[in-house]
Amino acid sequence: MSKVTIIVPIYNVEEYVAKCLDSLLRQTYSDYVIYAVNDGSPKNEQPIIDRYAAAYPEKVVAIRKENGGYGSVLEMAIARLDSEYFLVCDPDDYLADNALETLVGLADAHQADLVIGSKNFIYSDSDEQTYDPAYNTKFTTLQSGHSYRKGTDEFENLFFIDPSPHAKLYRRSLAEKIQFPHKIGYTDNLLFYISLLNAEKVVYTDKALAYYLIDRAGNTMTDLKPQVIDAHAQVFSTILDQAKNCSEVPSLFYYRIFEAYKFSFYQLRRIKGTTEEKQAHAEVLYGLVEKLMPHRSAILQGMDRFGYTGDRERLKDKLVLTSFLSHPVYRSWVKSFVKE
């Protein structure tokens, strides 16, 4: 049994997967295994996976499954883990050679449930790298190497961390009960937020341990299809549902989910389609608003502490969260926002 499992969800990344696996095999830490999971990809990744599994049988486990989406890969892989910790590495990204050594070292030193590293953005058309501390520096400053304990005021600052999977080492027990939706994106957000709510101790490091290819065609950061709005709404609704099973939920959590809703709302103008189609996707997104309304007080506290929007928009947000006014205000706002 290895101490760490690296989960690699593989779909339509034939040209990247070898570079990713090479980076994982170069790790300076040795007590780990790689789950290379082909999620029913229509491309030719399987021969590449099989080649690595044959060359490194003690390190690479080749897994092939029917397509079910990112969440189905996480669900299946986490269910079969026998390691204490796991890490997710997207196959178009890669890790620094000392990533596992650094993350596991911090986990052992602090007996942490979750260790989070920084990352570098990389680009498909250049060798440029851009450092990203992996959290929103406008609202907080995290201390590198510091142990954040659940129940403290400073623990709430961790909710400003980017929920992407890059350079995050999870204790297996944090995620064992998470139920992942299939066939949609953004399920890495579900993994992060529920795991963070379950964690008792978290450590952050400002060392860039992952390399994130931010502009790949098909990446949800660059390829905004209308269904992305629906997926975002479904995943964050699921996060709210599963947060009910967590023992302690800080008020800031609800504000952060509200901010996720606002992010999706502002993508409505970017998606392709008629005004009527955009309004239909906005109605799907409104389901998330309805689940946030019971937490209005916590969200308003977050607005007062961190909101930087103008007074007019803040008033709209408050009205949208007021049950008897919410839907008419929302529909009016959508109509003016997405008009052709």
Secondary structure, DSSP 8 states (H G I E B T S, - for coil): --SEEEEEEESS-TTTHHHHHHHHHT-S--SEEEEEEEES-SSSHHHHHHHHHHH-TTTEEEEEE----HHHHHHHHHHT--SSEEEE--TTSEE-TTHHHHHHHHHHHHT-SEEEEEEEEE-TTS--EEEE-SB-TTT----TT-EEETTSGGGGGGGGB--S-TTEEEEHHHHTT----SS-S-HHHHHHHHHHHH-SEEEEEEEEEEEEETT-TT-TTT---HHHHHHHHHHHHHHHHHHTTSS---HHHHHHHHHHHHHHHHHTTTS-S-HHHHHHHHHHHHHHHHHHGGGHHHHHHHHHHH--S-HHHHHHHHHHTSHHHHHHHHHHHHHHHH--
